[in-house]
Amino acid sequence: MNETTAKRVIKRQFNIIVDEEKKLKRILSMETNDEHPEALFDGLYTRVEQHLDKIVEAQSKIVLLQNIVNPD
C-alpha cells in the first residue's frame, strides 16, 4: 500500500477523533440536575456512547492501517 495514501487516511481518521472529542467534551460539560429521574438522562447517555463509538472506530481503523502498512 502506498504510504502517502495510508498517511492521508490516518490523518482523516485522526481528524474524526479530534472532532468527536470536542463534541463529547461539549456534551459532558452540560449541567445535569440530580433532582430529575435517571430516565431523563437516557438520551444524553446515548449521545455520549455514540461519540465514543465513533472515536473507537476511528482508532481501530488507524491501528489496522498501521499494521497493514508496517507489519512487524
C-alpha positions in Angstrom: 0.0 0.0 0.0 1.2 3.5 -0.8 2.5 5.1 2.4 1.2 8.5 1.3 -2.3 7.2 0.9 -2.1 5.5 4.3 -0.9 8.7 6.0 -3.7 10.7 4.5 -6.3 8.1 5.6 -4.8 8.1 9.1 -4.9 11.9 9.2 -8.6 11.8 8.2 -9.4 9.3 10.9 -7.4 11.4 13.4 -9.4 14.5 12.5 -12.6 12.5 13.1 -11.3 11.6 16.6 -10.5 15.3 17.4 -13.9 16.4 16.2 -15.7 13.7 18.2 -13.7 14.5 21.3 -14.8 18.2 21.0 -18.4 17.2 20.7 -18.0 14.8 23.6 -16.5 17.4 25.8 -19.3 19.8 25.0 -21.9 17.2 25.9 -20.1 16.3 29.1 -19.9 19.9 30.2 -23.7 20.2 30.3 -25.1 20.7 33.7 -27.2 17.9 34.9 -29.6 18.3 37.8 -29.6 15.3 40.1 -33.2 16.1 41.2 -34.5 14.6 37.9 -35.2 10.9 37.4 -32.4 8.9 35.8 -34.6 8.1 32.8 -34.4 11.7 31.7 -30.7 11.3 31.1 -31.0 8.3 28.9 -30.8 10.4 25.7 -27.7 12.1 27.0 -26.0 8.8 27.8 -26.9 7.5 24.3 -25.3 10.6 22.7 -22.1 10.1 24.8 -21.9 6.5 23.8 -22.4 7.4 20.1 -19.4 9.7 20.2 -17.3 7.1 22.0 -18.2 4.5 19.4 -17.1 6.9 16.6 -13.8 7.5 18.4 -13.2 3.8 19.0 -14.0 3.0 15.3 -11.6 5.6 14.0 -8.8 4.4 16.4 -9.3 0.9 15.3 -9.0 1.9 11.6 -5.8 3.7 12.3 -4.3 0.7 14.1 -5.4 -1.7 11.4 -4.0 0.5 8.7 -0.7 0.9 10.5 -0.4 -2.8 10.9 -1.1 -3.3 7.2 1.4 -0.7 6.1 4.1 -1.7 8.7 3.7 -5.4 9.5 6.1 -6.3 12.3 
